[in-house]
Amino acid sequence: MSYVDGYIIAVPLANKEAYRTLAMEAAGLFKEYGALRVVENWGDDVPDGKVTDFKGAVKAEAGEVVVFSWVEWPSKQVRDAGQARMMSDTRMSAMEMPFDGQRMIYGGFENLLDA
């Protein structure tokens, strides 16, 4: 069964194209290191919650859009090896993030259901 890394970030609306460029470059590296699929989703209908919500989770500010992304790997082992190689890749460290990376939420997930 595959393994998924999920990410939620707040990106300034003015940086949408810069983010798309970064995402395309990063997707190439993820796939080079074993990822099966990289999906980037630009927030379109992200409501304010009564207790918590996506915007609050990443402390989105006025003029920022929530981006929800995931990377699918064939296994956790391939993901662990791929991420380690990516973090030491100078191409990755040279990429400029058009968002505040300190507010990014991420995690690895085992599949529970894939219907």
N, C-alpha and C positions, 0 to 999 in steps of 0.2 A: 504494500500500500504506500502511496506517496506521502510526502511530508511538505508542510506549507509554512512559510514565513509570512507573517502579516505585518503591515505598517500603516500607521495613521499619522498624518502630518498636516500642518497648516501652512499653506503657500500663499504669499501675497498675490492677489489677482493680477497685478501688473507683471508678475513673473511667470505667467502661465507658459509662454513659449520657451523661456529659459528652462523651466521645469521639464517640459516635454523633451527638450534636447538632452538634458541630463538623464532623464528616464530612458531614452533610447540608447544612450551610451552605456548606462549601467546595465540595461537589459542584455546588451551584447556580451558584457562580462559575465553576468549571471549564467547565460546560456553556454558561454565558453567553458565555464567551470562546472557544468552539469545540470543546470536548471532546465526543466522541461517547458516552463511557461512563466511569463512575467506579465502581470495585469496591473495597469494603472487606471484609477477611476477618479475623475474630477468631480467634486461635490456639486450636485445640481438640486437636490431636494433633501437638505440636511436640517431637520427641524430642531428648534430649541426644546430641550426636555424639561420636565418639572423637577427631577431630582438630579439627573446627569445626562450628558449627551456627548456626541463626537466633538463638538466645538469646545466644550468645557474640558474634555480630556486632554486636548492639545493646547489649551489656553488660546484659542483662535482669537485674533484681534480684529477690529473693524478693517474691512478691505482684504481679509484673508479667506481662503477657500479650503475646506477640508478635503484632503486627498486620501483615499483608501486604496491600498495596494497589496498584492500578494505575489509571492514567488513559489511556484510548485517545483518540488524536487522529487526524484525517484525514490529517495529514502533519506532518513536522518543522517546516515553515514555519508552519503554523497553531499548533503547539505553542509555538514560539519567540515568536510574536506574542502568543498567549494568556497565556503565563507572564509576559511583560513587563508586560502590562496588569494582570494579577492582582497582581503585586508592587507596583504603584503604586496599587492600589485601597485606599482607606481601610477598606473593609469587611473586607478580608483582614488588614490590619495591626491591626484592632481585635479580631480573634478571639483568645481565650485558649486556649492549647494545654494540654490536660490530660495532658501527657507532657513528657519532657525532649527537646526538639528537637535538642540537641547530639548525641544518640545515634541520630538518624534516619539511615538509609542510603537514598540515592536515586540514580536515574540514568535516562537516556533510552535507549531501545532501538529499533532497526530490527527489523521482523518478519523472521524467518528461515524460519519455517514456521507456517502457520495451517491445521491439518487439521480 
